[in-house]
């Protein structure tokens, strides 16, 4: 009996030993297999990473543009612009005591770009604004007197002309729509009266607006090429030596360059110049939609899936957009292949178009893509904050009221609607005068809006439906 018990314990011990040995061997083998797999995985990942990195870089052209040659081509096309104007408000106590003239010449300095061999020069509107005398100095120190051919405050572009007995070197316009973020550029100008200055950088953003309200048509090229006061009106040049922008603004708290600057895209500048030469004024194509740029917050609020694009929340009933079948809730994704991510993208591209131009719009409606062609028309409306949407009157409307020209109230501003209706003013009534100035078209309204200070009093004269003249004063 005792022997049987000993044998049994021995057999059980042997079995347990064999099981533990088997488990240990199995665990060791599995651990080694996992280690081998892990090592192989790391080797494969490292090898793939190296291959991927090399493959990703094979298409990049890492060669820096030849700035020397580009500068040689462009520097002679950029000129120094000096302007002089009189300012009657600049009157000191010394002037009063010693009887000096009240008007002193105010000197301004900037840059310009020769764009034709016969002496046409493009610059900024603010460089020559109110100028009575404009002097141009070329890179070879030749001086000329310039005259203003035309100017557009909205896009900050002006066209000058000088007379020269010799053909002048000139810049060739490039396509600003095809420029890309990260592309090399040169800024050429005359900062701080330091003539013929060249700086280099890259395009750091496109379609940039500096207006936080979003009401303007700004759509700048942003660059980190150093631009300072005096560079305004100078050239932004690409790596082919083409003019892709007119340097216009810096955003700074010091008054000098702090890291980035802004240029009017060449396609907008070129269109403005062509309009000035052909029509004397700038022509704008009107799409006829209002809306908002999309982001994740607005997309959630509007219950749409897109976080990029221009969401349409209003359509002018007489616009090309309405005729083409565009609807409220549609999202504009691109126009003529130009991506539309925000309002400044939309306005920037439309600023290169004229009335009657046809644009091809890719939009989304109910998560489905659609393509529509829209013929742009002339902008016949303006938003006047105290009233609302004002429109030029048609010939039929003018004839009915026995008027030659006029502006009608098309739609009340929601903030003032009750006020006007309480005084019997209706949509369709005619604005006759504002601050004593006769109103013939929305262009007159635009001039008043731009020239007045926010807190200035406003007097509005309205011809009502029953042919009565009503006057309203706002202070």
JOTAUR-V834019 format. One record per residue. N is the residue number from 0. RES is the residue in one letter. SS is DSSP state (alpha for helix, beta for strand, coil for the rest). PSI is psi in whole degrees, -180 to 180 (* if undefined). D_CENTER is the distance of its C-alpha to the mean C-alpha in whole Angstrom. Layout:
# JOTAUR-V834019
N,RES,SS,PSI,D_CENTER + N,RES,SS,PSI,D_CENTER
This chain:
# JOTAUR-V834019
0,X,coil,-42,103 + 1,X,alpha,-39,102 + 2,X,alpha,-42,101 + 3,X,alpha,-40,99 + 4,X,alpha,-41,97 + 5,X,alpha,-45,96 + 6,X,alpha,-42,95 + 7,X,alpha,-47,93 + 8,X,alpha,-39,91 + 9,X,alpha,-44,91 + 10,X,alpha,-45,89 + 11,X,alpha,-43,87 + 12,X,alpha,-41,86 + 13,X,alpha,-44,86 + 14,X,alpha,-45,83 + 15,X,alpha,-40,81 + 16,X,alpha,-43,81 + 17,X,alpha,-39,80 + 18,X,alpha,-44,77 + 19,X,alpha,-40,76 + 20,X,alpha,-43,76 + 21,X,alpha,-42,74 + 22,X,alpha,-41,72 + 23,X,alpha,-46,71 + 24,X,alpha,-44,71 + 25,X,alpha,-44,69 + 26,X,alpha,-42,66 + 27,X,alpha,-43,66 + 28,X,alpha,-46,66 + 29,X,alpha,-39,63 + 30,X,alpha,-42,61 + 31,X,alpha,-39,62 + 32,X,alpha,-44,60 + 33,X,alpha,-39,57 + 34,X,alpha,-43,57 + 35,X,alpha,-44,57 + 36,X,alpha,-43,54 + 37,X,alpha,-44,52 + 38,X,alpha,-43,53 + 39,X,alpha,-41,52 + 40,X,alpha,-43,49 + 41,X,alpha,-43,48 + 42,X,alpha,-44,49 + 43,X,alpha,-44,47 + 44,X,alpha,-44,44 + 45,X,alpha,-42,44 + 46,X,alpha,-44,45 + 47,X,alpha,-39,42 + 48,X,alpha,-44,39 + 49,X,alpha,-43,40 + 50,X,alpha,-45,40 + 51,X,alpha,-44,37 + 52,X,alpha,-44,35 + 53,X,alpha,-42,37 + 54,X,alpha,-40,35 + 55,X,alpha,-28,32 + 56,X,alpha,-9,32 + 57,X,alpha,-29,34 + 58,X,coil,-10,30 + 59,X,coil,136,28 + 60,X,coil,98,29 + 61,X,coil,1,29 + 62,X,coil,127,30 + 63,X,coil,138,28 + 64,X,coil,154,27 + 65,X,coil,87,29 + 66,X,alpha,-31,27 + 67,X,alpha,-48,30 + 68,X,alpha,-40,30 + 69,X,alpha,-43,26 + 70,X,alpha,-41,27 + 71,X,alpha,-39,30 + 72,X,alpha,-35,28 + 73,X,alpha,-28,25 + 74,X,alpha,-31,26 + 75,X,coil,-9,28 + 76,X,coil,-10,25 + 77,X,beta,134,24 + 78,X,beta,163,26 + 79,X,beta,127,26 + 80,X,beta,122,25 + 81,X,beta,130,27 + 82,X,beta,148,27 + 83,X,beta,136,30 + 84,X,beta,159,30 + 85,X,beta,143,33 + 86,X,beta,104,32 + 87,X,coil,-18,35 + 88,X,coil,-12,34 + 89,X,coil,81,35 + 90,X,coil,114,39 + 91,X,coil,172,41 + 92,X,alpha,-32,44 + 93,X,alpha,-38,46 + 94,X,alpha,-42,44 + 95,X,alpha,-45,46 + 96,X,alpha,-38,50 + 97,X,alpha,7,50 + 98,X,coil,27,49 + 99,X,coil,159,46 + 100,X,coil,145,43 + 101,X,coil,-27,41 + 102,X,coil,127,38 + 103,X,beta,142,37 + 104,X,beta,131,34 + 105,X,beta,123,31 + 106,X,beta,137,30 + 107,X,beta,156,26 + 108,X,beta,140,25 + 109,X,beta,-157,22 + 110,X,beta,167,21 + 111,X,beta,166,21 + 112,X,beta,125,21 + 113,X,beta,127,24 + 114,X,coil,6,23 + 115,X,coil,153,26 + 116,X,coil,-19,30 + 117,X,coil,12,31 + 118,X,coil,18,29 + 119,X,beta,137,25 + 120,X,beta,133,23 + 121,X,beta,140,19 + 122,X,beta,-171,18 + 123,X,coil,148,16 + 124,X,alpha,-41,17 + 125,X,alpha,-17,18 + 126,X,alpha,-35,20 + 127,X,alpha,9,22 + 128,X,coil,130,22 + 129,X,coil,13,25 + 130,X,coil,137,27 + 131,X,coil,-21,30 + 132,X,beta,131,31 + 133,X,beta,124,29 + 134,X,beta,133,30 + 135,X,beta,131,29 + 136,X,beta,123,30 + 137,X,coil,173,30 + 138,X,coil,-24,31 + 139,X,coil,22,34 + 140,X,coil,25,35 + 141,X,coil,136,35 + 142,X,beta,143,34 + 143,X,beta,153,33 + 144,X,beta,134,32 + 145,X,beta,151,29 + 146,X,beta,152,29 + 147,X,beta,122,25 + 148,X,beta,-38,25 + 149,X,beta,164,22 + 150,X,beta,146,19 + 151,X,beta,108,16 + 152,X,coil,-36,15 + 153,X,coil,-43,12 + 154,X,coil,0,10 + 155,X,coil,47,12 + 156,X,beta,137,14 + 157,X,beta,153,18 + 158,X,beta,125,21 + 159,X,beta,166,24 + 160,X,beta,132,27 + 161,X,coil,156,30 + 162,X,coil,125,34 + 163,X,coil,143,35 + 164,X,coil,-14,38 + 165,X,coil,154,37 + 166,X,coil,139,34 + 167,X,coil,148,31 + 168,X,coil,144,29 + 169,X,coil,157,26 + 170,X,coil,148,23 + 171,X,coil,130,22 + 172,X,beta,136,18 + 173,X,coil,177,17 + 174,X,coil,103,15 + 175,X,alpha,-23,12 + 176,X,alpha,-27,12 + 177,X,alpha,-2,15 + 178,X,coil,157,14 + 179,X,coil,150,15 + 180,X,coil,133,14 + 181,X,coil,-7,17 + 182,X,coil,140,18 + 183,X,beta,142,20 + 184,X,beta,157,18 + 185,X,beta,140,20 + 186,X,beta,125,19 + 187,X,beta,128,21 + 188,X,beta,-160,22 + 189,X,coil,65,24 + 190,X,alpha,138,24 + 191,X,alpha,34,26 + 192,X,alpha,15,28 + 193,X,coil,98,29 + 194,X,coil,153,28 + 195,X,coil,53,27 + 196,X,beta,133,26 + 197,X,beta,130,24 + 198,X,beta,157,23 + 199,X,beta,152,22 + 200,X,beta,-160,19 + 201,X,beta,163,17 + 202,X,beta,120,14 + 203,X,beta,-14,13 + 204,X,beta,161,10 + 205,X,beta,161,7 + 206,X,beta,44,4 + 207,X,beta,131,5 + 208,X,coil,135,5 + 209,X,coil,2,8 + 210,X,coil,110,10 + 211,X,coil,-20,12 + 212,X,coil,-23,13 + 213,X,coil,12,10 + 214,X,coil,-16,11 + 215,X,coil,178,9 + 216,X,coil,25,6 + 217,X,coil,137,4 + 218,X,coil,72,1 + 219,X,beta,156,4 + 220,X,beta,127,7 + 221,X,beta,136,9 + 222,X,beta,158,13 + 223,X,coil,12,16 + 224,X,coil,133,18 + 225,X,coil,123,20 + 226,X,coil,133,18 + 227,X,coil,171,20 + 228,X,coil,130,21 + 229,X,coil,-24,22 + 230,X,coil,-18,19 + 231,X,coil,130,17 + 232,X,coil,-6,17 + 233,X,coil,-176,18 + 234,X,beta,139,17 + 235,X,beta,118,16 + 236,X,beta,137,18 + 237,X,beta,-176,19 + 238,X,coil,-1,22 + 239,X,coil,0,23 + 240,X,coil,15,23 + 241,X,coil,150,20 + 242,X,beta,114,17 + 243,X,beta,-2,14 + 244,X,beta,158,12 + 245,X,beta,113,13 + 246,X,beta,130,13 + 247,X,beta,-43,12 + 248,X,beta,155,12 + 249,X,beta,151,14 + 250,X,coil,113,14 + 251,X,coil,154,18 + 252,X,coil,-4,21 + 253,X,coil,-14,24 + 254,X,coil,-9,22 + 255,X,coil,174,22 + 256,X,coil,132,20 + 257,X,coil,15,20 + 258,X,coil,-21,19 + 259,X,coil,155,15 + 260,X,beta,177,13 + 261,X,beta,146,10 + 262,X,beta,143,9 + 263,X,beta,125,8 + 264,X,beta,145,8 + 265,X,alpha,-34,12 + 266,X,alpha,-37,12 + 267,X,alpha,-47,10 + 268,X,alpha,-43,12 + 269,X,alpha,-42,15 + 270,X,alpha,-41,15 + 271,X,alpha,-45,15 + 272,X,alpha,-43,18 + 273,X,alpha,-41,20 + 274,X,alpha,-41,19 + 275,X,alpha,-43,21 + 276,X,alpha,-38,24 + 277,X,alpha,-41,24 + 278,X,alpha,-16,24 + 279,X,coil,-19,24 + 280,X,coil,166,21 + 281,X,coil,131,17 + 282,X,coil,135,18 + 283,X,coil,130,15 + 284,X,beta,135,16 + 285,X,beta,117,17 + 286,X,coil,-42,17 + 287,X,coil,29,18 + 288,X,beta,151,18 + 289,X,beta,158,17 + 290,X,beta,-153,16 + 291,X,beta,149,15 + 292,X,beta,143,13 + 293,X,coil,144,16 + 294,X,coil,-176,18 + 295,X,alpha,-39,21 + 296,X,alpha,-46,22 + 297,X,alpha,-36,21 + 298,X,alpha,-41,22 + 299,X,alpha,-41,26 + 300,X,alpha,-38,25 + 301,X,alpha,-3,25 + 302,X,coil,49,27 + 303,X,coil,158,25 + 304,X,coil,-20,25 + 305,X,coil,137,22 + 306,X,coil,4,19 + 307,X,coil,146,16 + 308,X,coil,179,15 + 309,X,beta,113,14 + 310,X,beta,126,18 + 311,X,beta,121,19 + 312,X,beta,3,21 + 313,X,beta,144,21 + 314,X,beta,130,22 + 315,X,coil,130,23 + 316,X,coil,-15,26 + 317,X,coil,17,26 + 318,X,coil,166,23 + 319,X,alpha,-32,23 + 320,X,alpha,-42,22 + 321,X,alpha,-44,25 + 322,X,alpha,-32,27 + 323,X,coil,-6,26 + 324,X,coil,12,27 + 325,X,coil,142,24 + 326,X,coil,159,25 + 327,X,coil,134,24 + 328,X,coil,-15,24 + 329,X,coil,152,22 + 330,X,beta,118,19 + 331,X,beta,124,17 + 332,X,beta,-38,17 + 333,X,beta,158,15 + 334,X,beta,121,15 + 335,X,coil,35,17 + 336,X,coil,-4,17 + 337,X,beta,121,13 + 338,X,beta,134,13 + 339,X,coil,105,11 + 340,X,coil,-25,12 + 341,X,coil,174,10 + 342,X,alpha,-41,8 + 343,X,alpha,-29,5 + 344,X,alpha,-46,6 + 345,X,alpha,-51,9 + 346,X,alpha,-38,7 + 347,X,alpha,-44,5 + 348,X,alpha,-42,9 + 349,X,alpha,-25,11 + 350,X,coil,-13,10 + 351,X,coil,3,12 + 352,X,coil,163,14 + 353,X,coil,166,17 + 354,X,coil,140,20 + 355,X,coil,-8,23 + 356,X,coil,148,20 + 357,X,beta,128,21 + 358,X,beta,147,19 + 359,X,beta,119,20 + 360,X,beta,130,19 + 361,X,beta,119,20 + 362,X,beta,167,21 + 363,X,beta,135,23 + 364,X,beta,121,26 + 365,X,coil,43,28 + 366,X,coil,17,28 + 367,X,beta,138,28 + 368,X,beta,140,26 + 369,X,beta,151,26 + 370,X,beta,131,24 + 371,X,beta,149,24 + 372,X,beta,132,23 + 373,X,beta,130,22 + 374,X,beta,119,22 + 375,X,coil,145,20 + 376,X,beta,-178,21 + 377,X,beta,142,21 + 378,X,coil,117,19 + 379,X,coil,20,22 + 380,X,beta,157,21 + 381,X,beta,148,20 + 382,X,beta,110,20 + 383,X,beta,117,23 + 384,X,coil,-29,23 + 385,X,coil,-16,27 + 386,X,coil,-61,28 + 387,X,beta,-141,25 + 388,X,beta,122,24 + 389,X,beta,142,25 + 390,X,beta,150,26 + 391,X,beta,150,27 + 392,X,coil,145,31 + 393,X,coil,166,32 + 394,X,alpha,-38,35 + 395,X,alpha,-43,37 + 396,X,alpha,-41,36 + 397,X,alpha,-43,37 + 398,X,alpha,-40,40 + 399,X,alpha,-36,41 + 400,X,coil,6,41 + 401,X,coil,48,42 + 402,X,coil,156,39 + 403,X,coil,-40,37 + 404,X,coil,161,33 + 405,X,coil,168,32 + 406,X,beta,131,29 + 407,X,beta,158,31 + 408,X,beta,116,30 + 409,X,beta,-39,28 + 410,X,beta,130,28 + 411,X,beta,145,29 + 412,X,coil,133,27 + 413,X,coil,-29,28 + 414,X,coil,-27,29 + 415,X,coil,1,31 + 416,X,alpha,-49,32 + 417,X,alpha,-37,36 + 418,X,alpha,-51,36 + 419,X,alpha,-42,36 + 420,X,alpha,-34,38 + 421,X,alpha,-29,40 + 422,X,coil,10,41 + 423,X,coil,10,41 + 424,X,coil,135,38 + 425,X,coil,161,36 + 426,X,coil,133,33 + 427,X,coil,-17,34 + 428,X,coil,158,35 + 429,X,beta,134,34 + 430,X,beta,117,32 + 431,X,beta,-47,34 + 432,X,beta,151,33 + 433,X,beta,124,31 + 434,X,coil,36,33 + 435,X,coil,-11,35 + 436,X,beta,131,32 + 437,X,beta,133,33 + 438,X,coil,111,30 + 439,X,coil,-28,30 + 440,X,coil,174,27 + 441,X,alpha,-19,24 + 442,X,alpha,-36,23 + 443,X,alpha,-39,25 + 444,X,alpha,-44,24 + 445,X,alpha,-42,20 + 446,X,alpha,-41,22 + 447,X,alpha,-43,24 + 448,X,alpha,-42,22 + 449,X,alpha,-28,20 + 450,X,alpha,-22,23 + 451,X,coil,151,25 + 452,X,coil,155,25 + 453,X,coil,-39,25 + 454,X,coil,6,28 + 455,X,coil,144,30 + 456,X,coil,152,32 + 457,X,beta,132,31 + 458,X,beta,127,34 + 459,X,beta,130,33 + 460,X,beta,124,36 + 461,X,beta,134,36 + 462,X,beta,113,38 + 463,X,coil,176,40 + 464,X,coil,-33,41 + 465,X,coil,26,45 + 466,X,coil,34,44 + 467,X,coil,144,44 + 468,X,beta,122,42 + 469,X,beta,138,41 + 470,X,beta,138,39 + 471,X,beta,134,37 + 472,X,beta,134,36 + 473,X,beta,131,34 + 474,X,coil,*,34
